[in-house]
């Protein structure tokens, strides 16, 4: 969760995420996430400042740093 310590999961791990909190997930290698819910839910994407952004903006590739010309 935002402002919390990162958690490292191993195969078969389980996590319960509270609603109305900012969460972030990433994989350092190939991974599979199975998500289930006991009721309808929304996904709202936010930027690093907590401002809501569109899903298109959230999934676009990060900008590559410019290379210095020699």
N, CA, C and O atoms as CSV, one atom per row, in Angstrom:
chain,resi,resn,atom,element,x,y,z
A,1,UNK,N,N,0.837,-1.171,0.000
A,1,UNK,CA,C,0.000,0.000,0.000
A,1,UNK,C,C,0.881,1.233,0.000
A,1,UNK,O,O,2.032,1.194,0.435
A,2,UNK,N,N,0.332,2.310,-0.487
A,2,UNK,CA,C,1.083,3.561,-0.521
A,2,UNK,C,C,1.613,3.882,0.873
A,2,UNK,O,O,0.903,3.744,1.870
A,3,UNK,N,N,2.853,4.305,0.924
A,3,UNK,CA,C,3.540,4.694,2.162
A,3,UNK,C,C,3.813,3.520,3.099
A,3,UNK,O,O,4.260,3.724,4.227
A,4,UNK,N,N,3.552,2.307,2.650
A,4,UNK,CA,C,3.835,1.136,3.475
A,4,UNK,C,C,5.069,0.428,2.956
A,4,UNK,O,O,5.553,0.748,1.870
A,5,UNK,N,N,5.581,-0.515,3.701
A,5,UNK,CA,C,6.760,-1.255,3.238
A,5,UNK,C,C,6.386,-2.191,2.087
A,5,UNK,O,O,5.267,-2.702,2.047
A,6,UNK,N,N,7.308,-2.419,1.155
A,6,UNK,CA,C,7.015,-3.367,0.076
A,6,UNK,C,C,6.937,-4.784,0.627
A,6,UNK,O,O,7.636,-5.134,1.578
A,7,UNK,N,N,6.088,-5.584,0.024
A,7,UNK,CA,C,5.947,-6.984,0.421
A,7,UNK,C,C,6.436,-7.860,-0.720
A,7,UNK,O,O,6.126,-7.600,-1.882
A,8,UNK,N,N,7.185,-8.876,-0.400
A,8,UNK,CA,C,7.680,-9.816,-1.400
A,8,UNK,C,C,6.891,-11.103,-1.252
A,8,UNK,O,O,6.827,-11.683,-0.169
A,9,UNK,N,N,6.293,-11.543,-2.346
A,9,UNK,CA,C,5.474,-12.746,-2.310
A,9,UNK,C,C,6.203,-13.915,-2.942
A,9,UNK,O,O,6.995,-13.747,-3.869
A,10,UNK,N,N,5.928,-15.086,-2.434
A,10,UNK,CA,C,6.473,-16.323,-2.977
A,10,UNK,C,C,5.310,-17.089,-3.617
A,10,UNK,O,O,4.151,-16.777,-3.346
A,11,UNK,N,N,5.598,-18.075,-4.455
A,11,UNK,CA,C,4.515,-18.849,-5.061
A,11,UNK,C,C,3.543,-19.371,-4.001
A,11,UNK,O,O,3.952,-19.917,-2.976
A,12,UNK,N,N,2.262,-19.193,-4.268
A,12,UNK,CA,C,1.229,-19.647,-3.357
A,12,UNK,C,C,0.868,-18.655,-2.263
A,12,UNK,O,O,0.029,-18.955,-1.413
A,13,UNK,N,N,1.486,-17.479,-2.269
A,13,UNK,CA,C,1.223,-16.477,-1.234
A,13,UNK,C,C,-0.197,-15.921,-1.373
A,13,UNK,O,O,-0.810,-16.005,-2.437
A,14,UNK,N,N,-0.701,-15.359,-0.288
A,14,UNK,CA,C,-2.043,-14.787,-0.231
A,14,UNK,C,C,-1.945,-13.393,0.358
A,14,UNK,O,O,-1.183,-13.157,1.295
A,15,UNK,N,N,-2.719,-12.474,-0.195
A,15,UNK,CA,C,-2.777,-11.121,0.362
A,15,UNK,C,C,-4.221,-10.654,0.374
A,15,UNK,O,O,-4.980,-10.939,-0.552
A,16,UNK,N,N,-4.591,-9.954,1.397
A,16,UNK,CA,C,-5.911,-9.331,1.498
A,16,UNK,C,C,-5.694,-7.829,1.496
A,16,UNK,O,O,-5.004,-7.296,2.364
A,17,UNK,N,N,-6.282,-7.145,0.521
A,17,UNK,CA,C,-6.061,-5.715,0.350
A,17,UNK,C,C,-7.303,-4.932,0.773
A,17,UNK,O,O,-8.388,-5.167,0.242
A,18,UNK,N,N,-7.161,-4.023,1.705
A,18,UNK,CA,C,-8.318,-3.242,2.134
A,18,UNK,C,C,-8.771,-2.279,1.037
A,18,UNK,O,O,-7.960,-1.814,0.236
A,19,UNK,N,N,-10.056,-1.987,1.006
A,19,UNK,CA,C,-10.565,-1.068,-0.015
A,19,UNK,C,C,-10.238,0.377,0.347
A,19,UNK,O,O,-9.863,0.684,1.479
A,20,UNK,N,N,-10.389,1.248,-0.636
A,20,UNK,CA,C,-10.150,2.688,-0.489
A,20,UNK,C,C,-8.718,3.018,-0.079
A,20,UNK,O,O,-8.481,3.996,0.630
A,21,UNK,N,N,-7.762,2.199,-0.527
A,21,UNK,CA,C,-6.350,2.455,-0.300
A,21,UNK,C,C,-5.627,2.329,-1.639
A,21,UNK,O,O,-6.039,1.551,-2.500
A,22,UNK,N,N,-4.564,3.082,-1.811
A,22,UNK,CA,C,-3.755,2.992,-3.025
A,22,UNK,C,C,-2.838,1.786,-2.893
A,22,UNK,O,O,-2.119,1.648,-1.903
A,23,UNK,N,N,-2.866,0.894,-3.915
A,23,UNK,CA,C,-2.025,-0.294,-3.938
A,23,UNK,C,C,-1.192,-0.251,-5.213
A,23,UNK,O,O,-1.599,0.352,-6.206
A,24,UNK,N,N,-0.046,-0.877,-5.185
A,24,UNK,CA,C,0.811,-0.979,-6.356
A,24,UNK,C,C,1.382,-2.382,-6.403
A,24,UNK,O,O,1.725,-2.957,-5.370
A,25,UNK,N,N,1.482,-2.934,-7.612
A,25,UNK,CA,C,2.061,-4.260,-7.766
A,25,UNK,C,C,3.015,-4.250,-8.947
A,25,UNK,O,O,2.789,-3.555,-9.938
A,26,UNK,N,N,4.073,-5.019,-8.832
A,26,UNK,CA,C,5.015,-5.170,-9.936
A,26,UNK,C,C,5.668,-6.543,-9.819
A,26,UNK,O,O,5.657,-7.167,-8.759
A,27,UNK,N,N,6.231,-6.992,-10.922
A,27,UNK,CA,C,6.913,-8.280,-10.956
A,27,UNK,C,C,8.340,-8.065,-11.436
A,27,UNK,O,O,8.576,-7.327,-12.393
A,28,UNK,N,N,9.282,-8.705,-10.775
A,28,UNK,CA,C,10.677,-8.614,-11.215
A,28,UNK,C,C,10.982,-9.673,-12.277
A,28,UNK,O,O,12.036,-9.647,-12.912
A,29,UNK,N,N,10.050,-10.596,-12.455
A,29,UNK,CA,C,10.139,-11.631,-13.491
A,29,UNK,C,C,8.707,-12.019,-13.839
A,29,UNK,O,O,7.764,-11.422,-13.321
A,30,UNK,N,N,8.532,-13.008,-14.707
A,30,UNK,CA,C,7.180,-13.424,-15.090
A,30,UNK,C,C,6.386,-13.820,-13.851
A,30,UNK,O,O,6.907,-14.488,-12.958
A,31,UNK,N,N,5.127,-13.404,-13.803
A,31,UNK,CA,C,4.304,-13.764,-12.653
A,31,UNK,C,C,2.840,-13.869,-13.081
A,31,UNK,O,O,2.457,-13.404,-14.155
A,32,UNK,N,N,2.055,-14.471,-12.245
A,32,UNK,CA,C,0.631,-14.645,-12.472
A,32,UNK,C,C,-0.100,-14.196,-11.211
A,32,UNK,O,O,0.231,-14.617,-10.103
A,33,UNK,N,N,-1.080,-13.350,-11.394
A,33,UNK,CA,C,-1.872,-12.856,-10.271
A,33,UNK,C,C,-3.302,-13.318,-10.456
A,33,UNK,O,O,-3.888,-13.106,-11.518
A,34,UNK,N,N,-3.865,-13.934,-9.460
A,34,UNK,CA,C,-5.259,-14.348,-9.471
A,34,UNK,C,C,-5.989,-13.451,-8.491
A,34,UNK,O,O,-5.634,-13.392,-7.314
A,35,UNK,N,N,-7.001,-12.759,-8.966
A,35,UNK,CA,C,-7.747,-11.803,-8.149
A,35,UNK,C,C,-9.194,-12.258,-8.044
A,35,UNK,O,O,-9.815,-12.597,-9.051
A,36,UNK,N,N,-9.721,-12.266,-6.856
A,36,UNK,CA,C,-11.121,-12.612,-6.653
A,36,UNK,C,C,-11.736,-11.621,-5.676
A,36,UNK,O,O,-11.035,-11.045,-4.845
A,37,UNK,N,N,-13.019,-11.427,-5.774
A,37,UNK,CA,C,-13.714,-10.490,-4.879
A,37,UNK,C,C,-15.068,-11.070,-4.518
A,37,UNK,O,O,-15.648,-11.850,-5.273
A,38,UNK,N,N,-15.561,-10.679,-3.356
A,38,UNK,CA,C,-16.871,-11.174,-2.931
A,38,UNK,C,C,-17.987,-10.179,-3.259
A,38,UNK,O,O,-19.142,-10.389,-2.888
A,39,UNK,N,N,-17.635,-9.097,-3.954
A,39,UNK,CA,C,-18.619,-8.098,-4.388
A,39,UNK,C,C,-18.016,-7.322,-5.561
A,39,UNK,O,O,-16.830,-7.459,-5.860
A,40,UNK,N,N,-18.835,-6.513,-6.217
A,40,UNK,CA,C,-18.344,-5.688,-7.321
A,40,UNK,C,C,-17.295,-4.712,-6.805
A,40,UNK,O,O,-17.353,-4.277,-5.655
A,41,UNK,N,N,-16.330,-4.370,-7.668
A,41,UNK,CA,C,-15.317,-3.406,-7.250
A,41,UNK,C,C,-14.890,-2.559,-8.438
A,41,UNK,O,O,-15.095,-2.944,-9.589
A,42,UNK,N,N,-14.307,-1.427,-8.162
A,42,UNK,CA,C,-13.785,-0.523,-9.179
A,42,UNK,C,C,-12.271,-0.476,-9.062
A,42,UNK,O,O,-11.702,-0.673,-7.989
A,43,UNK,N,N,-11.641,-0.210,-10.188
A,43,UNK,CA,C,-10.208,0.058,-10.183
A,43,UNK,C,C,-10.042,1.504,-10.612
A,43,UNK,O,O,-10.486,1.899,-11.690
A,44,UNK,N,N,-9.408,2.278,-9.771
A,44,UNK,CA,C,-9.130,3.675,-10.063
A,44,UNK,C,C,-7.621,3.846,-10.071
A,44,UNK,O,O,-6.951,3.571,-9.076
A,45,UNK,N,N,-7.089,4.301,-11.200
A,45,UNK,CA,C,-5.646,4.476,-11.331
A,45,UNK,C,C,-5.254,5.865,-10.848
A,45,UNK,O,O,-5.964,6.842,-11.089
A,46,UNK,N,N,-4.127,5.942,-10.170
A,46,UNK,CA,C,-3.605,7.226,-9.694
A,46,UNK,C,C,-2.129,7.337,-10.047
A,46,UNK,O,O,-1.444,6.327,-10.209
A,47,UNK,N,N,-1.639,8.579,-10.166
A,47,UNK,CA,C,-0.214,8.789,-10.420
A,47,UNK,C,C,0.546,8.804,-9.101
A,47,UNK,O,O,-0.038,8.553,-8.047
A,48,UNK,N,N,1.837,9.095,-9.150
A,48,UNK,CA,C,2.677,9.080,-7.951
A,48,UNK,C,C,2.222,10.093,-6.902
A,48,UNK,O,O,2.546,9.958,-5.722
A,49,UNK,N,N,1.476,11.097,-7.331
A,49,UNK,CA,C,0.987,12.116,-6.402
A,49,UNK,C,C,-0.410,11.808,-5.871
A,49,UNK,O,O,-0.956,12.577,-5.081
A,50,UNK,N,N,-0.993,10.682,-6.302
A,50,UNK,CA,C,-2.333,10.317,-5.852
A,50,UNK,C,C,-3.448,10.904,-6.688
A,50,UNK,O,O,-4.620,10.754,-6.343
A,51,UNK,N,N,-3.104,11.579,-7.799
A,51,UNK,CA,C,-4.116,12.159,-8.697
A,51,UNK,C,C,-4.659,11.073,-9.617
A,51,UNK,O,O,-3.888,10.321,-10.212
A,52,UNK,N,N,-5.973,10.986,-9.735
A,52,UNK,CA,C,-6.581,9.956,-10.576
A,52,UNK,C,C,-6.222,10.187,-12.038
A,52,UNK,O,O,-6.260,11.315,-12.529
A,53,UNK,N,N,-5.866,9.082,-12.737
A,53,UNK,CA,C,-5.507,9.134,-14.155
A,53,UNK,C,C,-6.292,8.055,-14.894
A,53,UNK,O,O,-6.866,7.160,-14.273
A,54,UNK,N,N,-6.314,8.144,-16.217
A,54,UNK,CA,C,-7.043,7.167,-17.030
A,54,UNK,C,C,-6.278,5.843,-17.079
A,54,UNK,O,O,-5.078,5.801,-16.811
A,55,UNK,N,N,-6.982,4.769,-17.423
A,55,UNK,CA,C,-6.318,3.463,-17.542
A,55,UNK,C,C,-5.297,3.492,-18.674
A,55,UNK,O,O,-4.245,2.862,-18.566
A,56,UNK,N,N,-5.588,4.212,-19.762
A,56,UNK,CA,C,-4.629,4.315,-20.866
A,56,UNK,C,C,-3.326,4.951,-20.398
A,56,UNK,O,O,-2.240,4.501,-20.761
A,57,UNK,N,N,-3.444,5.997,-19.592
A,57,UNK,CA,C,-2.250,6.661,-19.076
A,57,UNK,C,C,-1.497,5.747,-18.106
A,57,UNK,O,O,-0.267,5.741,-18.081
A,58,UNK,N,N,-2.232,4.984,-17.319
A,58,UNK,CA,C,-1.611,4.110,-16.313
A,58,UNK,C,C,-0.802,2.984,-16.944
A,58,UNK,O,O,0.229,2.594,-16.395
A,59,UNK,N,N,-1.240,2.451,-18.082
A,59,UNK,CA,C,-0.554,1.298,-18.664
A,59,UNK,C,C,0.453,1.658,-19.742
A,59,UNK,O,O,1.140,0.771,-20.249
A,60,UNK,N,N,0.565,2.929,-20.111
A,60,UNK,CA,C,1.539,3.277,-21.149
A,60,UNK,C,C,2.956,3.072,-20.621
A,60,UNK,O,O,3.222,3.196,-19.425
A,61,UNK,N,N,3.846,2.757,-21.543
A,61,UNK,CA,C,5.236,2.489,-21.161
A,61,UNK,C,C,5.888,3.756,-20.617
A,61,UNK,O,O,5.631,4.856,-21.106
A,62,UNK,N,N,6.729,3.594,-19.605
A,62,UNK,CA,C,7.423,4.779,-19.078
A,62,UNK,C,C,8.373,5.354,-20.113
A,62,UNK,O,O,8.891,4.630,-20.963
A,63,UNK,N,N,8.597,6.644,-20.040
A,63,UNK,CA,C,9.491,7.307,-20.989
A,63,UNK,C,C,10.912,6.793,-20.792
A,63,UNK,O,O,11.375,6.622,-19.665
A,64,UNK,N,N,11.592,6.551,-21.905
A,64,UNK,CA,C,12.983,6.109,-21.835
A,64,UNK,C,C,13.873,7.334,-21.648
A,64,UNK,O,O,13.633,8.377,-22.255
A,65,UNK,N,N,14.892,7.209,-20.814
A,65,UNK,CA,C,15.802,8.351,-20.636
A,65,UNK,C,C,16.543,8.636,-21.935
A,65,UNK,O,O,16.875,7.721,-22.689
A,66,UNK,N,N,16.798,9.908,-22.186
A,66,UNK,CA,C,17.508,10.288,-23.410
A,66,UNK,C,C,18.969,9.920,-23.294
A,66,UNK,O,O,19.582,10.064,-22.236
A,67,UNK,N,N,19.522,9.438,-24.409
A,67,UNK,CA,C,20.946,9.115,-24.454
A,67,UNK,C,C,21.720,10.354,-24.871
A,67,UNK,O,O,21.305,11.099,-25.759
A,68,UNK,N,N,22.831,10.554,-24.223
A,68,UNK,CA,C,23.686,11.690,-24.581
A,68,UNK,C,C,24.463,11.345,-25.845
A,68,UNK,O,O,24.985,10.241,-25.996
A,69,UNK,N,N,24.524,12.318,-26.745
A,69,UNK,CA,C,25.281,12.112,-27.982
A,69,UNK,C,C,26.755,12.294,-27.688
A,69,UNK,O,O,27.145,13.158,-26.903
A,70,UNK,N,N,27.566,11.472,-28.325
A,70,UNK,CA,C,29.017,11.546,-28.131
A,70,UNK,C,C,29.638,12.445,-29.175
A,70,UNK,O,O,30.854,12.637,-29.181
